[in-house]
Amino acid sequence: MVIDPKNSNILYLATWDGVFKSINGGESWFQDYNGLKTILIYTIEIDIKNPNVLYLGTEYGIYKTVNGGEEWIEINDSLYELKSLCLIDDMVIYDIAINRDDNNIIYVSTSINGVLKSKDGGKNFVLINKGLTDLSARRLFIYRVNSKIIYLYTLSGDILNILSHVPSKQKQMREEK
């Protein structure tokens, strides 16, 4: 679930039954699916600088809205261009993280292709998997204090800073035990 940072009465909930929106602080909900080809949603992320912009991660790729969910647009064109590197038909988008300092930069974790990065709000993506041994990326976290620190959790339990390619101390401590 994400909350509009400028209006706490507006909530979005991503579920395996679609996207739901509340405009009254969660007292009532309506399904928000105009333009979606799927209802199986794995993740939702809101742009804190422009809360009308949201991204969805699904089993069929990435969707984006620029109008608070009134219309969702599939933004997978550059993913299809990467098809020689990515198995797009089998790729699930598990998590999306928006850079707080530059909201045009987004990171996407995928089920079988590691991490993708866009510098233009999702129009174009590139793979940023240098140093990853497990490409089944699950969760992303951009450190609030320093947006150059981005942690990735993988299916095998690895936790690492994807930009420096250094395993976290938690993972190192777990391995030492």
Secondary structure, 3 states (H helix, E strand, C coil): CEECCCCCCCEEEEECCEEEEECCCCCCCEECCCCCCCCCEEEEEECCCCCCCEEEEECCEEEEECCCCCCCEECCHHHHHHHHCCCHHHCCEEEEEECCCCCCCEEEEECCCCEEEECCCCCCCEECCCCCCCCCEEEEEECCCCCCCEEEEECCCCEEECCCCEECHHHHHHHHC
